[in-house]
């Protein structure tokens, strides 16, 4: 296993390890999850909408057994893992590159009394520290965009999936017809040269021989989510003072507006993928 981190991985790791980012995501995004929510109303709390996304992905997986293992790549604070254990009683392995997030994840698992069901591993999804054909299910929410080699991430998922296993994931993406250059403000903020697209992921999956079990385009929820995060950030600004730097909050608000504008213009995409590895 390679231990060195590439540039994109180091950038993401350093960002999510920072005190500003750790405090902001824990406080503003609900503390359990760091991913796009599915909203039923414009005023719904981020935490509730984020939980709905987790439940929706779990529904897509279907019947997960108690003796099954779900590998969550880019697990963040482990909210999905705790929900999966609560719902199915399965084992979950959380792979995540931010030690700060992993520490919070382990602490919340202990507090919930389910740390015996969840393993939290420091690492990267371009080089998954797991045996071939060891996981019946792989799960990822809004994390693969941070990789500098997304094709390799999917190849690693293919390696660790058991025959017949399922891979469910979401990711903020550029739309398939996105004009060149229009996403530069977003890319500069997240320090990446590009984003994946629905067509890209479907193409890589096809080359791996996976069966496409259906992509759900929910780009409207990307706009809903970043709008809600911006509103919450502005409302919580007084409480965040002294805990998160003004520079970080200002930069976050500018970035959120770029995501909202890009989604409304049809330049971004977000949705739920489900692929099955051949038996």
Buried (B, 14 or more C-beta within 10 A) or exposed (E): EEEEBBEBBBBBBBBBBBEBBBBBBBBBBBBBBBBBBBBEEEEBEBBBBBBBBBBBBBEBBEEBEEEBBBBBBBBBBBBBBBBBBEEBBBBBBBBBBBEBBBBBBBBBBEEBEBBEBBBBBBBBBBBBEBEEBBBBBBBBBBBBBBBBBBBBBBBBBBBBBBEEBBBBBBBBBBBEEBEEEBBEBBBEBBBBEBBBBBBBBBEBBEEBEBBEBEBEEBBEBBBBBBBBBBBBBEEBBEEBEEEBBEEBBEEBBEBBBBBBBBBBEEBBBBBBBBBBBEE
